[in-house]
Each structure stands twice: as C-alpha cells, then as structure tokens.
Amino acid sequence: MKINYANGKKNNLTTVIKTKSLGMLFENRLNLSNEFYLINSIANIHKKPTPIQVVNVEYPKRSRAKITEAYYRTASTTDYNGVYKGKYIDFEAKETINTSFSFSNISKHQLDHLKNIDQLGGIAFIIIYFRKVDEVYIIDIKKFLTLIESDFKSVTSKNIIEYGQRAEIGYCPPINYLKAVDILYSI
Amino acid sequence: MKINYANGKKNNLTTVIKTKSLGMLFENRLNLSNEFYLINSIANIHKKPTPIQVVNVEYPKRSRAKITEAYYRTASTTDYNGVYKGKYIDFEAKETINTSFSFSNISKHQLDHLKNIDQLGGIAFIIIYFRKVDEVYIIDIKKFLTLIESDFKSVTSKNIIEYGQRAEIGYCPPINYLKAVDILYSI
C-alpha cells in the first residue's frame, strides 16, 4: 500500500477524524474514510450527489443562481462508486439501529443495479452498520441475492459473519472497509 | 460483445433515438448511448447528478418535500463514471461550437481528478464534441496533460486525431464512444 502524505494533509485529517468520529453518522464516517483513501492514493471513491429535479431558478442581480423550487428524485443507482486497485467498486450503505437488518430496506432497483455491476465484472456489495453493537459488515451482492432467494427476511449482527466480512472501525480511516474488500474478494 | 435484448426494450430505444438524435444536445446523446450500453449489458455508465446545496425545505401536507432554497455547487469530480469490461471508466464531456477546443474549458480540479483515476489504474479521458464538423473524439488524460505541459492552448478537430481516437456518430448508440475506448486502450 503506497502511502502519500501529500501537503501534510494526513495530520490535519487525523485530527479532524479523532475529534469528530465519536457519535458521528455512518455516512459521514464513510465519507471521511473515502477522504483518507483519496489523500493517501489508495482509492478514489465518492458518494454521488442526491438527484434533485430543479423546477424554478431565479437569477438575482450580482449573485449566484438561486433555486426556488425543486424536488428530491429517487436515485437509479447506488450511493457510492469509484476505483480501487484498478477495479470498479459500487456499493450501497445501510444503517440499522437494531441488531437485525431487514432486507426490505434495500430497494429492488438498487439490487438490480448491483447485480448488473457484478455481471459486468465490477465489485458490488452492501455495507451495513449495526448501530447497537457498533459493527460494520460488507456482503457481496451475489451472496445477498442468494439469501433473499432463500426466503431470508433479515440478517442479524450475529449471523452476518457467515455471509459477509467485518470491516474494522477505527480512527483513521474511521471505517476501513477496503481492507474487508481485500479479504472478501482476494484482491 | 454480449447482446441482451431484455424486455424487447431495444426496439423502443431505437425508435426513441432515431426520432430524437438529430439536433440533440451532446449530453443527451451521451446519455442515450449509456442507456443503450446498459440495456444491452455492455456497460453501466451514468452521468452523476449535479451537486446542489439545499438550504431550505418545506413539507406541505399530503405532498412530497419541496425544496424552496438551494444553490448549485461545483462538482469535485467529473460528469460520468461507471464500469466497462470490469474496468473503472471516468470521463468529462465537453462541447465546442468551434473547430477548436480551448484547454481553458477544463478546470484544474477535473484534470486532477482524472489524473488520480489514471494513477489508480482506471481509464480516464476527456470526450470532446466539435459541433461545427459534427465529430467526437476521446483523448486520454495522460496525453491531454502532456499537451498542456507542452504549452499547447487548444486542439482543433483537424489535429486532435494525432492525440486521440475518433468516436463513431450514429443512431444506436448515438455516440459509440466505447468502441473508441476499445481501440485507444486496447481492451
């Protein structure tokens, strides 16, 4: 793993993460992890912006365009994608306050998208955060679909280890999910 | 190349493209091309939503959330990314009404992003549409950066062929840029 402390940014990031990561939202911890991977030239993975349908925009004099009417749209893809070790990576991030994760929390179009990515040779998975026990797991889309087809309705933090790979929670990066990717996909 | 006419969608798409592609915006033609690649299981490439900073949202009774104040933000990445033949693909699309494309049309953060993707083993390029001559070219980020470092300020539709690869313009897909990718990257 090539570590490149460009511009000395690593130290600043460490400070930010140490002060912020306790009690932080799962999504923010993933975003900070991606920032860590980017700065250290490990991977380039981003959260996609939420798609918004803009209906009306005003152009006040001497200031930037102001959107005055817009609506959230449903994304046709997943939350995160990018490149790691030359490979395409795509995943959906989910969080549950319980020790069980219900499969109904993932929509069909997200599953279809991940299945398609897998068929095209990309790495596709779901990353699940069990807040109650503070544990994160990644589970490959093929395995996930097998579970759904076998009429499983949910996984618990106790039995997910049979199907997925646990990701380390730490400070820098807050969630080292790429290490879990290395193990799960042997790359 | 595996062709999968799932749900007979291909024919509908052909009709849509044939009626729409004349005089259509470059971006729309790229999006239709990506739809063609998706339906035919060739690639999964999407345009990222424009990032928007939401300042105020109202929740009218019995209707969906309405954004009443928001602003466009500058994207930190490029317009398009996805997976093709298992590889990560990332590109920025640019259009010029002239027969010359000025390098100042691409921002530094986009160049930095593409350079980073290339260093991480992904395929990174710029796709340029010369509207006057109705020609499309892809140019690899390494070559593009070499030109900029050599103090070139622009490329014309005549000399870009020395540095890039021409993409076919047709009906279905409207712009077959992945065929140009096959040639340029020998994949």
HADDOCK unambig.tbl for C-alpha pairs under 7 A between the chains (distance, minus, plus):
assign (segid A and resid 43 and name CA) (segid B and resid 120 and name CA) 6.69 0.50 0.50
assign (segid A and resid 44 and name CA) (segid B and resid 117 and name CA) 6.81 0.50 0.50
assign (segid A and resid 48 and name CA) (segid B and resid 48 and name CA) 6.64 0.50 0.50
assign (segid A and resid 49 and name CA) (segid B and resid 49 and name CA) 5.77 0.50 0.50
assign (segid A and resid 49 and name CA) (segid B and resid 50 and name CA) 6.78 0.50 0.50
assign (segid A and resid 49 and name CA) (segid B and resid 51 and name CA) 5.19 0.50 0.50
assign (segid A and resid 50 and name CA) (segid B and resid 49 and name CA) 6.76 0.50 0.50
assign (segid A and resid 51 and name CA) (segid B and resid 49 and name CA) 5.18 0.50 0.50
assign (segid A and resid 65 and name CA) (segid B and resid 71 and name CA) 6.64 0.50 0.50
assign (segid A and resid 66 and name CA) (segid B and resid 69 and name CA) 6.78 0.50 0.50
assign (segid A and resid 66 and name CA) (segid B and resid 70 and name CA) 6.11 0.50 0.50
assign (segid A and resid 66 and name CA) (segid B and resid 71 and name CA) 5.46 0.50 0.50
assign (segid A and resid 67 and name CA) (segid B and resid 69 and name CA) 5.59 0.50 0.50
assign (segid A and resid 67 and name CA) (segid B and resid 70 and name CA) 4.91 0.50 0.50
assign (segid A and resid 67 and name CA) (segid B and resid 71 and name CA) 5.82 0.50 0.50
assign (segid A and resid 68 and name CA) (segid B and resid 68 and name CA) 4.59 0.50 0.50
assign (segid A and resid 68 and name CA) (segid B and resid 69 and name CA) 5.00 0.50 0.50
assign (segid A and resid 68 and name CA) (segid B and resid 70 and name CA) 6.76 0.50 0.50
assign (segid A and resid 69 and name CA) (segid B and resid 66 and name CA) 6.78 0.50 0.50
assign (segid A and resid 69 and name CA) (segid B and resid 67 and name CA) 5.60 0.50 0.50
assign (segid A and resid 69 and name CA) (segid B and resid 68 and name CA) 4.97 0.50 0.50
assign (segid A and resid 70 and name CA) (segid B and resid 66 and name CA) 6.11 0.50 0.50
assign (segid A and resid 70 and name CA) (segid B and resid 67 and name CA) 4.93 0.50 0.50
assign (segid A and resid 70 and name CA) (segid B and resid 68 and name CA) 6.75 0.50 0.50
assign (segid A and resid 71 and name CA) (segid B and resid 65 and name CA) 6.64 0.50 0.50
assign (segid A and resid 71 and name CA) (segid B and resid 66 and name CA) 5.46 0.50 0.50
assign (segid A and resid 71 and name CA) (segid B and resid 67 and name CA) 5.82 0.50 0.50
assign (segid A and resid 83 and name CA) (segid B and resid 88 and name CA) 5.93 0.50 0.50
assign (segid A and resid 83 and name CA) (segid B and resid 120 and name CA) 6.98 0.50 0.50
assign (segid A and resid 83 and name CA) (segid B and resid 122 and name CA) 6.48 0.50 0.50
assign (segid A and resid 84 and name CA) (segid B and resid 120 and name CA) 6.67 0.50 0.50
assign (segid A and resid 85 and name CA) (segid B and resid 120 and name CA) 6.09 0.50 0.50
assign (segid A and resid 85 and name CA) (segid B and resid 121 and name CA) 6.29 0.50 0.50
assign (segid A and resid 86 and name CA) (segid B and resid 87 and name CA) 6.72 0.50 0.50
assign (segid A and resid 86 and name CA) (segid B and resid 88 and name CA) 6.63 0.50 0.50
assign (segid A and resid 86 and name CA) (segid B and resid 120 and name CA) 5.68 0.50 0.50
assign (segid A and resid 86 and name CA) (segid B and resid 121 and name CA) 3.90 0.50 0.50
assign (segid A and resid 86 and name CA) (segid B and resid 122 and name CA) 5.01 0.50 0.50
assign (segid A and resid 87 and name CA) (segid B and resid 86 and name CA) 6.72 0.50 0.50
assign (segid A and resid 87 and name CA) (segid B and resid 87 and name CA) 5.45 0.50 0.50
assign (segid A and resid 87 and name CA) (segid B and resid 88 and name CA) 5.67 0.50 0.50
assign (segid A and resid 88 and name CA) (segid B and resid 83 and name CA) 5.93 0.50 0.50
assign (segid A and resid 88 and name CA) (segid B and resid 86 and name CA) 6.62 0.50 0.50
assign (segid A and resid 88 and name CA) (segid B and resid 87 and name CA) 5.67 0.50 0.50
assign (segid A and resid 88 and name CA) (segid B and resid 88 and name CA) 4.40 0.50 0.50
assign (segid A and resid 117 and name CA) (segid B and resid 44 and name CA) 6.83 0.50 0.50
assign (segid A and resid 120 and name CA) (segid B and resid 43 and name CA) 6.70 0.50 0.50
assign (segid A and resid 120 and name CA) (segid B and resid 83 and name CA) 6.99 0.50 0.50
assign (segid A and resid 120 and name CA) (segid B and resid 84 and name CA) 6.67 0.50 0.50
assign (segid A and resid 120 and name CA) (segid B and resid 85 and name CA) 6.07 0.50 0.50
assign (segid A and resid 120 and name CA) (segid B and resid 86 and name CA) 5.66 0.50 0.50
assign (segid A and resid 121 and name CA) (segid B and resid 85 and name CA) 6.27 0.50 0.50
assign (segid A and resid 121 and name CA) (segid B and resid 86 and name CA) 3.89 0.50 0.50
assign (segid A and resid 122 and name CA) (segid B and resid 83 and name CA) 6.49 0.50 0.50
assign (segid A and resid 122 and name CA) (segid B and resid 86 and name CA) 5.00 0.50 0.50
